[in-house]
Amino acid sequence: MGILPDEDYTLIYHPDPWPGTGLIKLGEATSHMCYLGYPYVMIQIVGSCDSGDLPIALDDNDGAKIWLVLSDDLGDDHMTGWNPTSYLFESRLITFVDTNDS
């Protein structure tokens, strides 16, 4: 199915195990239908956040999973819903070392 138009999405770091306790919200935006010879859905997330090092110590993975999920499927620090056909998932895990001194 893919990203839906006119929906609120959040870019997240999702640690394992489920439900991802310790989840970090990296940014959010509303998706929009666009046309460039064909219809497609666009979402633009702008800004920055202080994520700290990723993955966190309690994550079962060797790297961080970054997902784009429906904002309505999130609690404060974990997933509360599951609509995977409307999400974008990682294709590779990442490691991020926070070098910000502040």
Backbone bond lengths (Angstrom), bond angles and torsions (degrees), N, CA, C in turn:
res aa  C-N    CA-C-N  psi(-1)  N-CA   C-N-CA  omega(-1)  CA-C   N-CA-C  phi
1 M - - - 1.445 - - 1.536 109.92 -
2 G 1.322 119.87 -55.32 1.447 122.84 177.34 1.518 113.93 92.56
3 I 1.313 114.78 -168.91 1.459 121.85 -178.12 1.526 109.16 -69.29
4 L 1.317 116.19 132.84 1.457 122.73 -179.00 1.518 111.04 -92.51
5 P 1.339 118.98 144.21 1.466 120.70 177.73 1.529 111.16 -73.97
6 D 1.324 115.10 152.36 1.466 123.07 175.01 1.527 112.95 58.23
7 E 1.336 115.93 39.78 1.466 122.30 176.38 1.529 108.86 -123.77
8 D 1.322 116.18 149.58 1.458 121.04 174.98 1.522 108.82 -84.86
9 Y 1.336 115.79 128.15 1.457 123.07 179.80 1.519 109.80 -122.25
10 T 1.340 115.15 151.74 1.456 121.77 176.39 1.513 108.80 -128.62
11 L 1.330 116.18 133.32 1.456 122.58 173.48 1.524 106.34 -86.51
12 I 1.339 116.49 124.95 1.455 119.91 -174.09 1.522 112.11 -130.03
13 Y 1.317 115.03 158.27 1.462 123.14 162.50 1.516 104.92 -98.69
14 H 1.342 117.60 125.44 1.469 121.87 -177.58 1.526 111.00 -116.91
15 P 1.354 117.31 105.07 1.466 119.57 176.35 1.528 111.11 -79.97
16 D 1.315 116.43 152.86 1.462 121.81 172.66 1.515 108.60 -97.63
17 P 1.333 119.24 151.85 1.456 127.59 9.39 1.526 112.67 -86.50
18 W 1.374 115.08 170.45 1.453 122.82 176.28 1.519 108.38 -57.84
19 P 1.331 121.00 139.54 1.465 128.35 14.28 1.528 113.65 -95.01
20 G 1.332 117.77 19.78 1.455 120.12 176.56 1.508 113.84 84.18
21 T 1.341 117.46 36.29 1.457 120.30 178.59 1.523 109.18 -58.41
22 G 1.320 116.40 130.75 1.459 122.27 -172.68 1.518 112.04 100.53
23 L 1.327 116.31 2.22 1.463 123.00 177.13 1.527 109.93 -49.68
24 I 1.318 116.62 142.02 1.465 121.54 178.62 1.520 108.50 -120.51
25 K 1.329 115.85 127.96 1.465 121.62 175.98 1.526 107.96 -84.94
26 L 1.326 115.67 117.94 1.460 121.88 -175.78 1.520 113.03 -92.78
27 G 1.321 118.08 -23.85 1.459 122.30 179.79 1.511 109.89 173.33
28 E 1.330 116.14 164.50 1.462 119.46 179.57 1.518 110.69 -149.34
29 A 1.337 114.67 155.94 1.464 121.49 179.94 1.525 108.78 -165.83
30 T 1.328 115.71 169.21 1.458 122.46 176.67 1.523 108.87 -103.12
31 S 1.319 116.27 135.18 1.468 121.33 179.46 1.527 110.09 -79.32
32 H 1.331 115.40 154.60 1.471 121.24 -178.35 1.517 110.37 -139.13
33 M 1.325 116.62 145.05 1.459 122.23 174.69 1.530 107.69 -79.58
34 C 1.327 116.00 132.35 1.461 122.08 178.78 1.526 108.94 -129.15
35 Y 1.329 115.60 164.54 1.466 120.62 179.78 1.523 108.99 -136.32
36 L 1.299 115.36 127.72 1.456 122.12 176.08 1.527 106.84 -142.04
37 G 1.344 114.61 63.48 1.452 120.29 -173.86 1.524 111.62 85.26
38 Y 1.305 116.12 -17.52 1.470 123.16 177.52 1.534 106.86 -156.85
39 P 1.306 117.92 154.92 1.468 119.86 179.78 1.532 111.65 -79.30
40 Y 1.318 116.11 142.50 1.463 121.57 174.42 1.523 108.06 -153.16
41 V 1.313 116.11 161.74 1.456 121.75 179.39 1.520 108.45 -103.47
42 M 1.336 116.24 133.43 1.456 122.27 -178.75 1.524 109.47 -120.13
43 I 1.309 115.37 143.88 1.461 121.19 172.09 1.522 107.37 -140.69
44 Q 1.331 116.30 135.86 1.457 121.23 -179.13 1.518 108.35 -127.63
45 I 1.322 115.56 117.29 1.465 121.52 178.15 1.513 107.15 -106.80
46 V 1.333 116.16 122.97 1.456 122.31 -175.49 1.523 108.69 -123.17
47 G 1.310 116.76 142.19 1.456 120.39 175.96 1.510 110.99 125.75
48 S 1.307 114.62 -168.06 1.460 120.44 179.85 1.522 109.31 -146.34
49 C 1.316 115.48 163.22 1.460 120.71 177.13 1.524 107.98 -145.34
50 D 1.308 116.06 163.14 1.456 120.98 177.18 1.521 108.24 -98.03
51 S 1.309 116.46 96.79 1.465 121.59 -175.03 1.517 112.76 -87.86
52 G 1.323 117.21 -22.37 1.456 119.67 -169.75 1.519 109.42 73.64
53 D 1.318 116.65 -170.26 1.465 121.21 179.58 1.523 110.42 -69.61
54 L 1.335 116.08 141.90 1.460 122.02 176.26 1.515 108.74 -129.11
55 P 1.321 119.22 133.94 1.457 127.81 3.27 1.521 112.01 -76.24
56 I 1.340 116.38 161.32 1.454 120.97 176.23 1.529 108.80 -75.26
57 A 1.324 116.83 163.84 1.463 121.85 -175.10 1.530 112.85 -60.77
58 L 1.338 118.64 -32.29 1.455 121.29 -176.39 1.526 114.01 -84.94
59 D 1.334 117.99 -0.88 1.471 122.13 -179.28 1.526 109.65 -73.24
60 D 1.337 116.46 134.69 1.467 121.89 177.73 1.529 112.68 -74.18
61 N 1.333 118.39 -10.83 1.465 122.77 -176.64 1.525 111.33 -94.05
62 D 1.338 115.57 159.92 1.464 121.71 175.39 1.513 112.18 -85.46
63 G 1.326 116.97 -4.55 1.457 122.67 178.46 1.518 108.82 -149.06
64 A 1.324 116.47 175.07 1.463 122.14 -177.07 1.520 111.15 -94.78
65 K 1.339 115.62 137.01 1.463 122.11 173.95 1.529 107.56 -94.63
66 I 1.341 116.53 124.70 1.466 122.42 177.42 1.517 107.17 -110.21
67 W 1.339 116.47 122.45 1.463 122.85 -176.97 1.519 110.26 -124.92
68 L 1.323 116.56 151.92 1.463 123.33 168.73 1.523 105.97 -109.13
69 V 1.345 116.65 115.45 1.469 121.27 -173.10 1.522 110.20 -129.05
70 L 1.320 115.71 161.70 1.459 120.66 174.61 1.528 109.49 -64.01
71 S 1.306 116.77 130.45 1.464 121.34 -178.35 1.520 111.90 -59.45
72 D 1.330 117.59 -33.05 1.467 121.18 179.76 1.526 112.81 -65.80
73 D 1.335 118.59 -15.22 1.458 121.96 -178.52 1.529 112.73 -92.49
74 L 1.344 116.60 11.75 1.460 121.05 -176.64 1.515 112.31 -115.96
75 G 1.337 114.68 140.67 1.454 121.62 166.47 1.524 107.44 -96.54
76 D 1.317 117.13 -162.08 1.462 120.04 -179.56 1.520 112.77 -66.42
77 D 1.348 117.38 -40.67 1.461 119.56 -176.18 1.523 113.63 -140.64
78 H 1.360 117.33 21.37 1.458 120.68 179.03 1.531 109.74 -163.19
79 M 1.338 115.47 166.54 1.464 121.25 177.56 1.528 109.27 -76.04
80 T 1.333 116.40 137.71 1.466 121.44 177.07 1.526 111.46 -116.88
81 G 1.316 117.50 -11.51 1.462 123.27 178.74 1.511 109.49 -135.13
82 W 1.340 116.03 171.43 1.461 120.15 -179.55 1.517 109.52 -148.81
83 N 1.345 116.08 104.12 1.463 124.13 177.60 1.530 108.64 -131.15
84 P 1.335 117.88 66.08 1.460 121.61 -170.04 1.516 115.74 -60.69
85 T 1.335 119.33 -23.41 1.459 119.45 179.02 1.528 111.45 -71.58
86 S 1.332 117.54 -11.02 1.468 122.02 178.56 1.528 111.92 -108.15
87 Y 1.322 118.13 14.63 1.462 123.18 -177.98 1.528 110.36 -113.36
88 L 1.316 115.15 164.02 1.460 122.84 165.31 1.523 106.89 -116.23
89 F 1.333 116.70 130.19 1.457 122.10 -177.46 1.520 111.07 -109.79
90 E 1.338 115.03 163.62 1.461 121.11 178.14 1.526 109.99 -65.65
91 S 1.325 115.42 151.51 1.458 119.29 170.46 1.524 109.56 -106.92
92 R 1.333 115.73 -16.85 1.467 122.24 175.22 1.524 107.83 -148.46
93 L 1.317 115.56 150.30 1.457 120.71 174.90 1.523 109.35 -80.21
94 I 1.341 116.46 150.84 1.458 120.76 178.29 1.528 109.78 -122.39
95 T 1.320 115.14 160.56 1.463 121.92 170.76 1.514 106.84 -121.89
96 F 1.333 116.08 132.48 1.457 120.91 179.32 1.519 108.03 -127.94
97 V 1.334 116.49 126.11 1.461 122.25 176.69 1.513 107.76 -108.15
98 D 1.324 116.28 117.23 1.458 122.66 -179.43 1.521 109.24 -75.76
99 T 1.320 117.04 112.91 1.464 121.58 179.82 1.528 112.24 -103.15
100 N 1.326 117.31 7.59 1.456 122.63 179.62 1.530 108.37 -72.18
101 D 1.323 117.39 125.29 1.459 121.97 -177.64 1.520 113.63 -81.02
102 S 1.336 117.98 -12.20 1.472 119.77 -175.94 1.500 112.29 -88.59
